[in-house]
Amino acid sequence: MAFPSVAIVGRPNVGKSSFFNWLAGKRISIVDPTAGVTRDRIKCLIEADERYFELVDTGGMGNHDVDNLTNYIEGQIAEALKQACIILFLVDVRSGLLHADMKVAATLRTYGKPVLLLVNKCDHEGLDMQANDFFQLGFPEMICVSAMQKRHKEDVLRWVLRLLPKGGDTFAPPEHEPLKIAIVGRRNTGKSTFINALAQEERVIVSEVAGTTRDSVDVRFERDNQTFIAIDTAGVRKKRSIKGDIEFYSIARAERSIRRADVVLLFMDPQFKISRVDKQLAEYILMYHKPAVFVINKWDLVIEKGIETGKMAEYVRKTFPSLDFVPIAFVTAKTSKNVYPVLNLAQTLFKQACQRVSTADITNVVVQAFQDIPPPIRQNRTPRIFFASQVDANPPTVVLFTNKSDLFDPPYLRYLLKNIRDKLAFNDVPIRLVMRGKESRLGPGDKFEGDGVEEKEYAIEPVKKARFSKSANENKGLDDVSEDVVETSAPPRIAGRKGPPPKIGGPKKGVSKKSPPEKQTKSKAPPKKKKPDNKSAKGRLWKND
């Protein structure tokens, strides 16, 4: 479905991004005093009086980019003006009429489209009189606005709705919520190239300059009569490498993109080792329980080195043991190889995450796993599971009703999760597991509110910091490359430990093994015995929230 487009244009630092966020009703574009922050076309679907249009934020016209991307930015602006049916021309009342504004006005006249002149930063009525100077630009329609003070928003929307095309998609709401796919990863892993391959147009700027994409850009496209939103994010860097507020905002928006996405594609470059940044992004995926795909891009560059898909998949599995259920895809976005199979895989994962399983089926799986390998006795009590129930979907949330939640250690819970994932319809998606003691008294038909007694949710601990060299991963001497698109195999998960927990501690202080019994001395205050615990502090992956 193609919605009419309304483009916001103007010279740098007139408040285009602030005005865009104000009309959209949420923070989308990065707002910063630095000129040239916005580079790509940033879009948002606006609904007003039961009519719909697409609002487009653009870069500053006439700005010289510090990374020599001026031609790319101007190309994005030209494409936005070409597709727009209405143009919102922003100027700054505080700086007054400048020669740069006149150049922008001359450019807009060549398109022959309706132009509304918006004099921004008119925070009070006293500044409205200064706006009369902008009538020299030759546009009959002018409105004084202020994104900061929220002045005259209704007037702008009323003017836009009056000039929108009659009928068509303007009155048609979206048939269904489009599938949102977040593309995340380090710098220069080919995320923007992948987006353009999906949209089949130069939708976002692609260059060899690291950090070209600064914002999270929503790209709406259609395939097989289905609408998708691909969220292109800025490449993430290590915290100590961050320079300035712009990169900080980019990182924050990358995390927000993961949070609001339905499926996450974590991009990696096989020419380099998996870094701390990749692990940090994996932490976000686990934190928000998002279905994900490990996308190994630029695969054509490592074929000559003899790297095969099996070896690369094994390396990824060992690096992310807590995500061993996540599929792995090998693509070459530059040539569009295996791009659409990844899109189909994302659809499959989303359907899988939205499925629901009956209480009887999930209880049978848990009871069978419980009987096959019973949990160890803890605190002189025998752990028991009464029943299990799926209380929510996307992510699938399973509640285990037990006699006491503390009696189940994390390795055994991972064993139960593996059985639920393998024997039910959740093979490739994360599962949120919640333990509830019998004191909560929640039955199979009751609604889950998340506030029961003795309730504990088990989540993945943050990955410990690891240091890798910046050199390329030179894996040589490997066999030819397989043509498999997706690698879904995973090593088996750790099952629950049988038997009592290991004893902790050694001989008591003051007692020597070599001395005879009659010469043994006792300390005045013997130390307290350590309580047996079968949790391994070194290898622990789960914790109680």
C-alpha positions as CSV (number, residue, x, y, z in Angstrom):
1,M,0.0,0.0,0.0
2,A,1.5,3.3,-1.1
3,F,0.6,6.3,1.1
4,P,1.0,9.9,-0.1
5,S,4.3,11.5,0.9
6,V,4.9,14.8,2.7
7,A,8.5,16.0,2.7
8,I,10.1,18.3,5.2
9,V,13.0,20.3,3.6
10,G,15.2,23.3,4.4
11,R,18.8,24.4,5.0
12,P,20.7,22.9,7.9
13,N,19.9,23.7,11.6
14,V,16.4,25.1,11.0
15,G,14.8,22.4,13.3
16,K,13.6,19.9,10.7
17,S,14.2,16.9,12.9
18,S,12.5,18.5,15.9
19,F,9.5,19.5,13.8
20,F,9.4,15.9,12.4
21,N,9.4,14.4,15.9
22,W,6.7,16.8,17.0
23,L,4.3,16.0,14.2
24,A,5.0,12.2,14.6
25,G,4.4,12.4,18.3
26,K,7.5,10.5,19.3
27,R,11.3,10.8,19.1
28,I,12.4,9.3,15.9
29,S,15.1,11.5,14.3
30,I,18.2,12.5,16.1
31,V,18.1,16.1,17.3
32,D,21.5,17.7,17.7
33,P,23.0,21.2,17.2
34,T,25.6,19.7,14.9
35,A,24.9,20.4,11.2
36,G,24.3,17.5,8.9
37,V,23.2,14.9,11.5
38,T,20.4,13.6,9.3
39,R,21.6,12.0,6.2
40,D,19.0,9.4,5.1
41,R,15.3,9.8,4.5
42,I,13.5,9.1,7.7
43,K,9.8,8.3,7.4
44,C,6.8,7.9,9.7
45,L,3.2,7.1,9.0
46,I,0.9,9.9,10.3
47,E,-2.8,9.5,11.0
48,A,-5.0,12.7,11.2
49,D,-8.8,12.8,11.0
50,E,-8.9,9.2,9.8
51,R,-6.6,10.0,6.9
52,Y,-3.0,8.7,6.4
53,F,0.1,10.1,4.9
54,E,3.9,9.4,5.1
55,L,6.0,12.2,6.7
56,V,9.6,12.3,5.5
57,D,12.5,14.0,7.3
58,T,15.5,14.9,5.1
59,G,19.0,16.3,5.4
60,G,20.0,19.9,5.2
61,M,20.0,21.3,1.7
62,G,23.3,23.0,0.8
63,N,25.3,21.4,3.7
64,H,28.9,20.2,3.1
65,D,29.3,16.8,4.8
66,V,32.5,16.2,6.7
67,D,32.7,12.6,5.4
68,N,32.4,13.7,1.8
69,L,28.8,12.3,1.6
70,T,27.3,15.5,0.3
71,N,26.3,14.0,-3.1
72,Y,24.6,11.0,-1.4
73,I,22.7,13.3,0.9
74,E,21.5,15.5,-1.9
75,G,20.5,12.5,-3.8
76,Q,18.3,11.4,-0.9
77,I,16.7,14.8,-0.7
78,A,16.0,14.9,-4.5
79,E,14.3,11.5,-4.3
80,A,12.2,12.7,-1.4
81,L,11.1,15.8,-3.3
82,K,10.4,13.6,-6.4
83,Q,8.1,11.3,-4.5
84,A,6.4,13.9,-2.4
85,C,2.9,15.3,-3.2
86,I,3.3,18.2,-0.6
87,I,6.5,20.0,0.5
88,L,6.9,21.6,3.9
89,F,9.6,24.3,3.6
90,L,11.2,25.1,7.1
91,V,13.0,28.4,7.8
92,D,14.4,29.8,11.1
93,V,12.9,33.1,12.4
94,R,15.8,33.7,14.8
95,S,18.5,33.7,12.0
96,G,16.3,35.6,9.6
97,L,16.2,35.3,5.8
98,L,19.5,34.0,4.5
99,H,20.8,33.5,1.0
100,A,20.8,29.7,1.6
101,D,17.0,29.9,2.1
102,M,16.6,31.6,-1.2
103,K,18.6,28.9,-2.9
104,V,16.4,26.2,-1.4
105,A,13.3,28.1,-2.5
106,A,14.6,28.3,-6.1
107,T,15.1,24.6,-6.1
108,L,11.6,23.8,-4.8
109,R,10.0,25.9,-7.5
110,T,11.5,23.5,-10.1
111,Y,9.3,20.7,-8.8
112,G,6.0,22.5,-9.3
113,K,4.4,21.0,-6.2
114,P,2.4,22.7,-3.4
115,V,4.8,24.3,-0.9
116,L,3.8,25.4,2.6
117,L,6.3,27.9,4.2
118,L,6.8,27.2,7.9
119,V,8.7,29.8,10.0
120,N,10.1,27.7,12.8
121,K,11.2,28.7,16.3
122,C,8.4,31.3,16.8
123,D,8.2,30.5,20.5
124,H,5.9,33.4,21.2
125,E,3.7,35.9,19.4
126,G,6.3,38.6,19.6
127,L,8.4,36.7,17.0
128,D,5.5,36.3,14.5
129,M,6.1,39.9,13.2
130,Q,9.6,39.0,12.2
131,A,8.3,36.2,10.0
132,N,6.9,38.7,7.4
133,D,10.4,39.0,5.9
134,F,10.1,35.5,4.6
135,F,7.3,36.5,2.2
136,Q,10.2,37.6,-0.1
137,L,10.6,33.9,-0.9
138,G,7.5,34.1,-3.0
139,F,5.3,31.4,-1.3
140,P,1.7,32.6,-0.6
141,E,1.0,30.2,2.3
142,M,3.0,30.7,5.5
143,I,2.4,29.5,9.1
144,C,4.5,30.5,12.2
145,V,5.3,27.3,14.2
146,S,7.3,26.2,17.2
147,A,8.2,22.6,17.8
148,M,9.5,23.4,21.2
149,Q,6.5,25.4,22.4
150,K,4.0,23.2,20.3
151,R,2.4,26.1,18.4
152,H,0.0,25.8,15.5
153,K,0.4,22.0,14.9
154,E,-3.3,21.8,14.1
155,D,-3.0,24.5,11.4
156,V,-0.2,22.6,9.7
157,L,-2.2,19.3,9.7
158,R,-5.3,21.1,8.4
159,W,-3.4,22.6,5.5
160,V,-1.8,19.2,4.6
161,L,-5.1,17.3,4.7
162,R,-6.7,19.9,2.5
163,L,-4.1,19.4,-0.3
164,L,-3.8,15.6,0.0
165,P,-5.0,13.6,-3.0
166,K,-8.7,12.8,-2.8
167,G,-9.6,9.1,-2.2
168,G,-7.1,6.3,-2.6
169,D,-4.8,5.2,0.2
170,T,-5.3,8.4,2.2
171,F,-8.5,7.0,3.7
172,A,-7.4,3.4,3.9
173,P,-5.8,2.4,7.3
174,P,-3.1,-0.3,7.2
175,E,-4.7,-3.7,6.7
176,H,-2.5,-5.2,9.3
177,E,0.6,-4.3,11.4
178,P,3.6,-4.8,9.2
179,L,6.4,-7.2,10.2
180,K,9.2,-5.1,11.7
181,I,12.7,-6.5,11.2
182,A,15.7,-4.8,12.9
183,I,19.0,-5.0,11.2
184,V,21.8,-4.5,13.8
185,G,25.5,-5.1,13.9
186,R,28.9,-3.5,13.9
187,R,30.0,-0.9,11.5
188,N,30.6,-1.8,7.9
189,T,28.9,-5.2,8.0
190,G,26.6,-4.4,5.0
191,K,23.4,-3.6,6.9
192,S,22.4,-0.7,4.6
193,T,23.2,-2.7,1.5
194,F,20.9,-5.5,2.7
195,I,18.1,-2.9,3.2
196,N,18.5,-1.6,-0.3
197,A,18.4,-5.2,-1.7
198,L,15.1,-5.8,0.2
199,A,13.6,-2.5,-0.9
200,Q,15.0,-2.8,-4.5
201,E,16.0,0.9,-4.5
202,E,18.7,3.1,-3.1
203,R,16.7,3.8,0.0
204,V,19.6,4.4,2.4
205,I,23.1,5.7,1.8
206,V,25.8,3.1,1.3
207,S,29.5,4.0,1.4
208,E,32.8,2.7,2.6
209,V,32.9,5.4,5.3
210,A,32.4,3.9,8.8
211,G,29.3,5.3,10.6
212,T,27.5,6.5,7.4
213,T,24.1,5.6,9.0
214,R,23.6,7.6,12.1
215,D,19.9,7.1,12.8
216,S,17.4,4.3,12.9
217,V,15.7,4.4,9.5
218,D,12.4,2.7,8.9
219,V,12.1,1.4,5.4
220,R,8.7,0.3,4.3
221,F,8.5,-2.1,1.4
222,E,6.2,-4.8,0.0
223,R,6.8,-8.3,-1.2
224,D,4.2,-10.8,-2.2
225,N,1.4,-8.4,-1.3
226,Q,2.7,-8.2,2.3
227,T,4.1,-5.1,4.0
228,F,7.4,-5.1,5.9
229,I,9.4,-2.5,7.8
230,A,13.1,-2.9,7.8
231,I,14.8,-0.9,10.5
232,D,18.3,0.1,9.5
233,T,20.4,1.0,12.5
234,A,23.7,2.7,13.0
235,G,26.7,0.5,13.5
236,V,27.6,0.0,17.1
237,R,31.1,0.7,18.5
238,K,32.7,0.0,21.8
239,K,31.9,2.5,24.5
240,R,35.5,3.7,24.9
241,S,35.5,4.4,21.1
242,I,32.4,6.6,21.2
243,K,33.1,10.1,20.0
244,G,30.5,12.8,20.6
245,D,26.8,12.7,21.4
246,I,25.8,11.6,17.9
247,E,27.3,8.2,18.2
248,F,25.8,7.9,21.7
249,Y,22.3,8.6,20.3
250,S,22.9,6.0,17.5
251,I,23.7,3.3,20.1
252,A,20.7,4.1,22.1
253,R,18.5,3.9,19.1
254,A,20.0,0.6,18.0
255,E,18.9,-0.8,21.4
256,R,15.4,0.7,21.0
257,S,15.2,-0.8,17.5
258,I,15.8,-4.2,18.9
259,R,13.1,-3.6,21.6
260,R,10.4,-2.6,19.1
261,A,11.3,-5.1,16.4
262,D,9.4,-8.4,15.8
263,V,12.6,-10.2,14.5
264,V,16.2,-9.2,14.8
265,L,18.9,-9.8,12.2
266,L,22.4,-9.7,13.8
267,F,24.9,-9.0,11.0
268,M,28.5,-10.2,11.2
269,D,31.5,-9.9,8.9
270,P,33.3,-13.3,8.5
271,Q,36.5,-11.4,7.8
272,F,36.8,-10.4,11.5
273,K,36.4,-12.1,14.8
274,I,33.3,-11.8,16.8
275,S,33.8,-8.8,19.1
276,R,32.5,-7.5,22.4
277,V,30.0,-5.3,20.4
278,D,28.4,-8.4,18.8
279,K,28.1,-9.9,22.3
280,Q,26.5,-6.8,23.6
281,L,23.9,-6.9,20.8
282,A,23.2,-10.5,21.6
283,E,22.6,-9.5,25.2
284,Y,19.9,-7.1,24.0
285,I,18.3,-9.9,22.0
286,L,18.2,-12.1,25.0
287,M,17.0,-9.3,27.3
288,Y,14.0,-8.6,25.2
289,H,13.3,-12.3,24.1
290,K,13.4,-11.5,20.4
291,P,13.5,-14.1,17.6
292,A,16.7,-13.6,15.8
293,V,18.9,-14.7,12.9
294,F,22.7,-14.6,12.8
295,V,23.4,-13.2,9.3
296,I,26.9,-13.8,8.0
297,N,27.2,-11.2,5.3
298,K,30.0,-10.7,2.7
299,W,30.3,-14.5,2.4
300,D,31.7,-14.2,-1.1
301,L,34.8,-12.5,0.3
302,V,35.9,-15.5,2.4
303,I,35.2,-18.3,-0.1
304,E,38.6,-17.9,-1.7
305,K,40.2,-18.4,1.8
306,G,38.6,-21.9,2.0
307,I,36.2,-21.1,4.9
308,E,33.2,-23.4,4.9
309,T,29.8,-22.8,6.4
310,G,30.1,-25.6,8.9
311,K,33.3,-24.2,10.4
312,M,31.8,-20.7,10.6
313,A,28.6,-22.0,12.2
314,E,30.6,-23.9,14.8
315,Y,32.5,-20.8,15.6
316,V,29.3,-18.8,16.1
317,R,27.7,-21.6,18.2
318,K,30.7,-21.7,20.6
319,T,30.7,-17.9,20.9
320,F,27.0,-17.7,21.7
321,P,26.2,-20.9,23.6
322,S,23.0,-19.4,25.1
323,L,21.7,-18.7,21.6
324,D,22.3,-22.1,20.1
325,F,18.7,-22.3,18.8
326,V,19.2,-19.2,16.6
327,P,19.4,-20.0,12.9
328,I,22.5,-18.9,10.9
329,A,22.2,-17.5,7.4
330,F,25.0,-16.9,4.9
331,V,24.3,-14.1,2.5
332,T,25.9,-11.7,0.0
333,A,23.8,-8.5,0.2
334,K,25.8,-6.8,-2.6
335,T,24.6,-9.3,-5.2
336,S,21.3,-10.0,-3.4
337,K,22.3,-13.6,-2.9
338,N,20.1,-15.4,-0.2
339,V,18.5,-12.1,0.8
340,Y,14.9,-13.2,0.3
341,P,15.4,-16.6,2.0
342,V,16.4,-14.6,5.1
343,L,13.2,-12.6,4.8
344,N,11.2,-15.8,4.5
345,L,13.0,-17.2,7.6
346,A,12.1,-14.0,9.6
347,Q,8.4,-14.6,8.7
348,T,8.7,-18.2,9.9
349,L,10.3,-17.2,13.2
350,F,7.6,-14.6,13.9
351,K,4.8,-17.1,13.3
352,Q,6.6,-19.5,15.6
353,A,6.9,-16.9,18.3
354,C,3.2,-16.1,18.1
355,Q,2.0,-19.7,18.4
356,R,0.1,-21.0,21.5
357,V,0.2,-24.4,23.0
358,S,-2.5,-25.9,25.2
359,T,-1.8,-26.4,28.9
360,A,-2.3,-30.1,28.5
361,D,0.4,-30.5,25.8
362,I,3.0,-28.4,27.5
363,T,2.3,-30.1,30.9
364,N,2.8,-33.5,29.3
365,V,6.2,-32.4,27.9
366,V,7.4,-31.0,31.2
367,V,6.1,-34.0,33.2
368,Q,7.8,-36.5,30.8
369,A,11.1,-34.6,31.1
370,F,10.7,-34.5,34.8
371,Q,10.2,-38.3,35.0
372,D,13.2,-39.0,32.6
373,I,15.6,-36.9,34.6
374,P,14.4,-35.9,38.1
375,P,15.9,-32.8,39.6
376,P,18.3,-33.2,42.5
377,I,17.0,-32.8,46.1
378,R,17.8,-29.3,47.5
379,Q,17.2,-27.9,50.9
380,N,16.2,-31.3,52.1
381,R,13.1,-31.0,50.0
382,T,12.0,-32.8,46.8
383,P,11.2,-30.5,43.9
384,R,7.8,-31.1,42.3
385,I,6.1,-29.6,39.2
386,F,2.3,-29.6,39.4
387,F,1.6,-28.3,35.8
388,A,2.8,-25.9,33.2
389,S,1.0,-23.3,31.1
390,Q,1.7,-20.9,28.3
391,V,0.3,-17.6,29.5
392,D,1.5,-15.4,26.6
393,A,2.9,-15.3,23.1
394,N,5.5,-13.2,21.3
395,P,7.6,-14.1,23.3
396,P,6.2,-17.5,24.3
397,T,5.9,-17.3,28.1
398,V,5.7,-20.5,30.1
399,V,4.9,-20.6,33.8
400,L,5.9,-23.7,35.8
401,F,3.8,-24.2,38.9
402,T,5.9,-25.9,41.6
403,N,6.0,-26.5,45.3
404,K,8.9,-24.0,45.7
405,S,10.7,-22.2,42.9
406,D,14.1,-22.1,44.7
407,L,14.4,-25.9,44.5
408,F,15.1,-25.8,40.7
409,D,18.7,-24.9,39.8
410,P,19.4,-23.1,36.4
411,P,21.0,-26.2,34.7
412,Y,17.8,-28.2,35.2
413,L,15.7,-25.3,34.0
414,R,17.8,-25.2,30.8
415,Y,17.1,-28.9,30.5
416,L,13.3,-28.3,30.7
417,L,13.5,-25.4,28.2
418,K,15.3,-27.6,25.7
419,N,12.6,-30.2,26.0
420,I,9.9,-27.6,25.5
421,R,11.6,-26.1,22.5
422,D,12.4,-29.4,20.8
423,K,9.0,-31.2,21.4
424,L,6.7,-28.2,20.8
425,A,6.5,-25.5,18.1
426,F,9.3,-23.3,19.5
427,N,12.4,-24.8,17.9
428,D,14.1,-21.5,16.9
429,V,12.7,-18.8,19.2
430,P,13.5,-17.8,22.8
431,I,11.1,-18.8,25.6
432,R,10.4,-16.8,28.7
433,L,10.3,-19.1,31.7
434,V,8.7,-18.0,34.9
435,M,8.6,-20.2,38.1
436,R,5.8,-20.0,40.6
437,G,5.4,-21.5,44.0
438,K,2.2,-23.1,45.1
439,E,1.5,-20.1,47.3
440,S,0.5,-18.1,44.2
441,R,-2.7,-20.2,43.7
442,L,-2.9,-19.5,40.0
443,G,-4.9,-22.0,38.0
444,P,-4.7,-23.1,34.4
445,G,-7.5,-20.8,33.3
446,D,-6.5,-17.7,35.3
447,K,-4.9,-14.7,33.7
448,F,-1.2,-14.2,34.3
449,E,-0.5,-10.9,35.9
450,G,3.2,-11.4,36.9
451,D,2.8,-10.5,40.6
452,G,2.5,-13.9,42.3
453,V,4.2,-15.1,45.4
454,E,7.5,-16.8,45.0
455,E,7.6,-15.9,41.4
456,K,11.0,-15.9,39.7
457,E,11.9,-15.3,36.0
458,Y,15.1,-16.8,34.7
459,A,17.1,-14.8,32.2
460,I,20.6,-14.9,30.7
461,E,23.3,-13.2,32.6
462,P,25.3,-10.6,30.7
463,V,28.2,-12.0,28.7
464,K,31.6,-11.4,30.3
465,K,33.9,-9.0,28.5
466,A,36.3,-10.6,26.0
467,R,39.1,-9.0,24.2
468,F,39.8,-9.8,20.6
469,S,42.5,-8.5,18.3
470,K,41.4,-6.3,15.5
471,S,43.1,-8.4,12.8
472,A,41.1,-10.5,10.4
473,N,40.1,-14.0,11.1
474,E,42.5,-16.0,9.1
475,N,40.9,-19.5,9.0
476,K,42.9,-21.4,6.4
477,G,43.2,-25.0,5.3
478,L,39.4,-25.6,5.3
479,D,37.3,-27.5,2.8
480,D,35.1,-26.1,0.1
481,V,32.0,-24.0,1.0
482,S,28.6,-25.5,1.2
483,E,25.7,-23.9,-0.6
484,D,23.3,-24.2,2.4
485,V,21.5,-20.9,3.0
486,V,20.6,-21.5,6.6
487,E,22.4,-23.4,9.3
488,T,20.0,-24.4,12.1
489,S,21.8,-27.3,13.8
490,A,22.9,-26.7,17.4
491,P,24.8,-28.7,19.9
492,P,22.7,-30.3,22.7
493,R,22.0,-28.2,25.8
494,I,23.3,-29.1,29.2
495,A,20.9,-31.4,31.0
496,G,20.3,-31.3,34.7
497,R,22.9,-32.7,37.1
498,K,22.1,-36.0,38.7
499,G,22.9,-36.8,42.3
500,P,23.8,-34.6,45.3
501,P,25.7,-31.4,44.9
502,P,29.5,-31.6,45.3
503,K,31.0,-30.9,48.6
504,I,32.6,-27.5,49.1
505,G,35.7,-26.8,51.2
506,G,38.6,-28.9,52.6
507,P,39.8,-29.9,56.0
508,K,39.1,-27.8,59.0
509,K,41.5,-25.1,60.1
510,G,43.9,-26.2,62.9
511,V,43.8,-29.8,61.9
512,S,46.8,-31.4,60.2
513,K,46.5,-34.6,58.2
514,K,50.1,-35.7,59.1
515,S,49.8,-35.2,62.9
516,P,48.6,-38.0,65.1
517,P,45.1,-37.7,66.7
518,E,46.4,-37.1,70.2
519,K,48.4,-34.0,69.0
520,Q,45.8,-32.4,66.9
521,T,44.9,-28.9,68.0
522,K,41.5,-27.3,67.6
523,S,41.0,-23.7,66.8
524,K,39.1,-21.5,69.2
525,A,36.3,-20.7,66.8
526,P,36.0,-23.2,64.0
527,P,34.7,-21.7,60.8
528,K,31.2,-22.2,59.7
529,K,30.6,-24.9,57.2
530,K,29.8,-23.7,53.7
531,K,26.3,-24.5,52.6
532,P,26.4,-27.0,49.7
533,D,25.5,-25.4,46.4
534,N,25.5,-27.0,43.0
535,K,25.7,-23.7,41.1
536,S,29.0,-23.1,39.4
537,A,30.0,-19.4,39.8
538,K,32.3,-19.7,36.8
539,G,30.0,-21.4,34.3
540,R,26.6,-19.9,35.5
541,L,24.5,-18.6,32.6
542,W,21.2,-18.0,34.3
543,K,20.2,-15.9,37.2
544,N,17.1,-15.0,39.2
545,D,15.6,-11.6,38.6
